[in-house]
Amino acid sequence: MVAQFLADNNTVIICGRRPEVLSEAQKTHPTLITHPCDLSSPQEREALYQWLASNHSDLEVLVNNAGIQNWMHIAEDDFMTRAQQEIQTNIEAPLHLTKLLLQLPAITIIMNVTSGLSFMPLAKVGVYSATKAFMHSFTLSLRHMLRDRHIRVIEVIPPALNTDLGGKGLHDAAPPVQDFIHAIFLQIAEGKDELTWGFSEKMHQATPAEIKATFDKMNG
Ligand SMILES: NC(=O)c1ccc[n+]([C@@H]2O[C@H](COP(=O)([O-])OP(=O)(O)OC[C@H]3O[C@@H](n4cnc5c(N)ncnc54)[C@H](OP(=O)(O)O)[C@@H]3O)[C@@H](O)[C@H]2O)c1
């Protein structure tokens, strides 16, 4: 997504917890601006906002992309701790960042990254799936709330893609991210606000019977 935004002549700022990953990205894209931040912390989110307001108050687009996925069963001892981490990162962070960054005068687009699992949970990542369902629901309401301010609210709905989500190797068999990014930037140019591809397109359009059949197949 960074590469595509830069190719379209945008200034891009990214954040993440690992400085070495940020500096690697900066080496690949020399004009990229990076800022270390743990978005699961309310204090760090406030500090990020203050830094943006002081240094990049002309920011136009917020992409709520950071997410974690925990494979776990409710019978496990650390279930609640790991569930809370997912809720902080996947729900509290995008809500808080949106609230904070809406104070910047130039904000015109908010992009929330949800998932095909927003529509059809995978029980092995049950809390993760529920956080994405929450963000899908809230994104619909946010679009409605921001209509009068003419702020475009876009939902990015990936299917499984080959990233490190959930841990290295778990998504190796999934399609490459670039194919998804290519497809969704065409959809953005067409004016679409719910960007789907492959499995997520199917789930987005599925009937309740199709969702139930897919749930049984994926969780069987
Ligand atoms: N890959 C898929 O199959 C898939 C499918 C549907 C939706 N998605 C969604 O796509 C988004 C991106 O995930 P990905 O697939 O690219 O997974 P990934 O390879 O694990 O990347 C997750 C990114 O989020 C950042 N992040 C996580 N927690 C953070 C925190 N507390 N503070 C700041 N940054 C944080 C990570 O950076 P640091 O670790 O350095 O902090 C990393 O850059 C997520 O919202 C995910 O739910 C992915």
Ligand as a Chemical Component Dictionary entry (heavy atoms), coordinates in Angstrom:
data_LIG
# 
_chem_comp.id                   LIG 
_chem_comp.type                 NON-POLYMER 
_chem_comp.pdbx_formal_charge   0 
_chem_comp.three_letter_code    LIG 
# 
loop_
_chem_comp_atom.comp_id 
_chem_comp_atom.atom_id 
_chem_comp_atom.alt_atom_id 
_chem_comp_atom.type_symbol 
_chem_comp_atom.charge 
_chem_comp_atom.model_Cartn_x 
_chem_comp_atom.model_Cartn_y 
_chem_comp_atom.model_Cartn_z 
_chem_comp_atom.pdbx_ordinal 
LIG N1  N1  N 0  -2.945 -11.108 5.774  1  
LIG C1  C1  C 0  -4.209 -11.465 5.774  2  
LIG O1  O1  O 0  -4.543 -12.608 5.444  3  
LIG C2  C2  C 0  -5.271 -10.469 6.164  4  
LIG C3  C3  C 0  -6.608 -10.749 5.831  5  
LIG C4  C4  C 0  -7.589 -9.856  6.213  6  
LIG C5  C5  C 0  -7.247 -8.698  6.890  7  
LIG N2  N2  N 1  -5.948 -8.438  7.198  8  
LIG C6  C6  C 0  -5.640 -7.207  7.935  9  
LIG O2  O2  O 0  -4.612 -6.485  7.291  10 
LIG C7  C7  C 0  -3.964 -5.651  8.257  11 
LIG C8  C8  C 0  -2.466 -5.770  8.097  12 
LIG O3  O3  O 0  -2.073 -7.076  8.514  13 
LIG P1  P1  P 0  -0.983 -7.933  7.730  14 
LIG O4  O4  O 0  -1.687 -9.041  7.058  15 
LIG O5  O5  O -1 -0.098 -7.064  6.932  16 
LIG O6  O6  O 0  -0.233 -8.594  8.974  17 
LIG P2  P2  P 0  1.270  -8.424  9.483  18 
LIG O7  O7  O 0  2.222  -8.820  8.403  19 
LIG O8  O8  O 0  1.319  -9.151  10.790 20 
LIG O9  O9  O 0  1.413  -6.868  9.719  21 
LIG C9  C9  C 0  0.739  -6.224  10.770 22 
LIG C10 C10 C 0  1.240  -4.809  10.839 23 
LIG O10 O10 O 0  0.582  -4.136  11.930 24 
LIG C11 C11 C 0  1.578  -3.514  12.746 25 
LIG N3  N3  N 0  1.119  -3.513  14.132 26 
LIG C12 C12 C 0  0.597  -4.555  14.832 27 
LIG N4  N4  N 0  0.352  -4.187  16.100 28 
LIG C13 C13 C 0  0.745  -2.886  16.216 29 
LIG C14 C14 C 0  0.759  -1.958  17.276 30 
LIG N5  N5  N 0  0.335  -2.283  18.509 31 
LIG N6  N6  N 0  1.231  -0.723  17.041 32 
LIG C15 C15 C 0  1.678  -0.374  15.799 33 
LIG N7  N7  N 0  1.672  -1.211  14.761 34 
LIG C16 C16 C 0  1.223  -2.458  14.952 35 
LIG C17 C17 C 0  2.823  -4.376  12.574 36 
LIG O11 O11 O 0  4.007  -3.661  12.865 37 
LIG P3  P3  P 0  4.853  -3.961  14.229 38 
LIG O12 O12 O 0  4.734  -5.432  14.507 39 
LIG O13 O13 O 0  6.241  -3.516  13.922 40 
LIG O14 O14 O 0  4.204  -3.117  15.268 41 
LIG C18 C18 C 0  2.736  -4.723  11.081 42 
LIG O15 O15 O 0  3.252  -3.687  10.288 43 
LIG C19 C19 C 0  -4.486 -6.090  9.631  44 
LIG O16 O16 O 0  -5.480 -5.203  10.083 45 
LIG C20 C20 C 0  -5.099 -7.459  9.334  46 
LIG O17 O17 O 0  -6.105 -7.806  10.252 47 
LIG C21 C21 C 0  -4.945 -9.288  6.822  48 
# 
loop_
_chem_comp_bond.comp_id 
_chem_comp_bond.atom_id_1 
_chem_comp_bond.atom_id_2 
_chem_comp_bond.value_order 
_chem_comp_bond.pdbx_ordinal 
LIG N1  C1  SING 1  
LIG C1  O1  DOUB 2  
LIG C1  C2  SING 3  
LIG C2  C3  SING 4  
LIG C2  C21 DOUB 5  
LIG C3  C4  DOUB 6  
LIG C4  C5  SING 7  
LIG C5  N2  DOUB 8  
LIG N2  C6  SING 9  
LIG N2  C21 SING 10 
LIG C6  O2  SING 11 
LIG C6  C20 SING 12 
LIG O2  C7  SING 13 
LIG C7  C8  SING 14 
LIG C7  C19 SING 15 
LIG C8  O3  SING 16 
LIG O3  P1  SING 17 
LIG P1  O4  DOUB 18 
LIG P1  O5  SING 19 
LIG P1  O6  SING 20 
LIG O6  P2  SING 21 
LIG P2  O7  DOUB 22 
LIG P2  O8  SING 23 
LIG P2  O9  SING 24 
LIG O9  C9  SING 25 
LIG C9  C10 SING 26 
LIG C10 O10 SING 27 
LIG C10 C18 SING 28 
LIG O10 C11 SING 29 
LIG C11 N3  SING 30 
LIG C11 C17 SING 31 
LIG N3  C12 SING 32 
LIG N3  C16 SING 33 
LIG C12 N4  DOUB 34 
LIG N4  C13 SING 35 
LIG C13 C14 SING 36 
LIG C13 C16 DOUB 37 
LIG C14 N5  SING 38 
LIG C14 N6  DOUB 39 
LIG N6  C15 SING 40 
LIG C15 N7  DOUB 41 
LIG N7  C16 SING 42 
LIG C17 O11 SING 43 
LIG C17 C18 SING 44 
LIG O11 P3  SING 45 
LIG P3  O12 DOUB 46 
LIG P3  O13 SING 47 
LIG P3  O14 SING 48 
LIG C18 O15 SING 49 
LIG C19 O16 SING 50 
LIG C19 C20 SING 51 
LIG C20 O17 SING 52 
# 
